[in-house]
Each structure stands twice: as C-alpha cells, then as structure tokens.
Amino acid sequence: MGQAPWLLAGTVVERYLKCRRKDCRICAKQGGHGPAYYLSIREDGRTRMVYIPKDHLAEVRRAISDYHAVRDGLQELTKRELQKWRKKRSRQS
C-alpha cells in the first residue's frame, strides 16, 4: 500500500522583502530581495506565514494540491451521498 499524501491547507505566497539600506540597487530594481516563499495558513482564527525554503517549495505545493484533491473528492462524495439519502427518504414518504 502506498504512503498517504501529505496534506496542507494553505496558499504559497511569494514575497520580495526590502532591506534597510538606502539606495539598495536590488530593492530599486526588483522591489526587494527575493523571492522568498511563505505558506499562508489559518491557525486559531489567525493568519500565519510560515517560511518555505526554496528546496521544499515543490513538496509544499504538492501537499497543497493533494489537499485540494482530497477536499474536492469529499465534496463530491457528500453530494452523491446526499442525493442517495434524499432518494431513499422520498421513497419512504
């Protein structure tokens, strides 16, 4: 049996961070240093940004994609089960 997917509910955010140096050519040219990648998640009613090292970016994106696939599958299953329940209920009436 294969390993279960690693799931993350969140969004990848790309940020360019400005440094404190006056006249920084990088900040002037591209709006900041970067890109730096963050995972934006909701936790205890608050939005959190978790830094993603570049070498983990593909893995995190895959986990988010897997989460969406599971969520969409559950929504479809719920829809089918609700239809079956309604059909069964209408036959009993």
Secondary structure as GFF3:
##gff-version 3
##sequence-region A 1 93
A	DSSP	beta_strand	11	17	.	.	.	ID=ss1
A	DSSP	alpha_helix	25	30	.	.	.	ID=ss2
A	DSSP	beta_strand	33	43	.	.	.	ID=ss3
A	DSSP	beta_strand	46	52	.	.	.	ID=ss4
A	DSSP	three_ten_helix	54	56	.	.	.	ID=ss5
A	DSSP	alpha_helix	57	92	.	.	.	ID=ss6
###
